[in-house]
Amino acid sequence: MPPDLLRLDILVPVLVCCALLWWVGRGLSWPARLATAAVTLLLIICVLLVERGWL
């Protein structure tokens, strides 16, 4: 694995988002949880693409 793929500046926000999704999603139905997770992951990917200049 290239060293730049396992950087804490990427890994920590993803883990924090997962924890936040778990906390927020406790009262949501499964379809709503999946939709929330999909939107969040899409936003994370867009931010990373823009930040790295690939978009």
C-alpha positions as a printed Julia matrix, in Angstrom:
55×3 Matrix{Float64}:
   0.0    0.0    0.0
   1.46   3.4   -0.91
   2.26   5.47   2.18
  -0.01   8.37   1.19
  -3.14   6.15   1.31
  -2.8    5.48   5.05
  -2.51   9.02   6.33
  -4.13  10.08   9.57
  -5.49  13.28   8.04
  -7.74  11.06   5.91
  -8.3    8.14   8.26
  -9.34  10.1   11.36
 -12.13  12.15   9.69
 -13.53   8.99   8.11
 -13.61   7.23  11.49
 -15.19  10.28  13.12
 -17.85  10.39  10.39
 -18.59   6.71  10.92
 -19.01   7.27  14.65
 -21.26  10.28  14.0
 -23.35   8.29  11.52
 -23.76   5.53  14.09
 -24.83   8.01  16.76
 -27.25   9.9   14.51
 -28.55   6.75  12.82
 -29.7    5.01  15.98
 -33.22   6.36  15.56
 -33.4    6.01  11.77
 -34.78   3.18   9.69
 -32.35   1.08   7.63
 -33.12   2.8    4.29
 -32.61   6.2    5.91
 -29.33   5.01   7.46
 -28.08   3.77   4.09
 -29.06   7.0    2.37
 -27.32   9.07   5.06
 -24.18   6.95   4.81
 -24.16   7.17   1.0
 -24.51  10.96   0.99
 -21.81  11.33   3.64
 -19.37   9.09   1.78
 -20.08  10.94  -1.46
 -19.3   14.26   0.21
 -16.06  12.87   1.68
 -14.99  11.59  -1.73
 -15.8   14.93  -3.39
 -13.81  16.85  -0.79
 -10.82  14.53  -1.21
 -10.95  14.84  -5.0
 -11.06  18.63  -4.86
  -8.38  18.75  -2.16
  -5.97  16.6   -4.18
  -6.7   18.48  -7.41
  -8.17  15.51  -9.27
 -11.49  17.21  -9.97
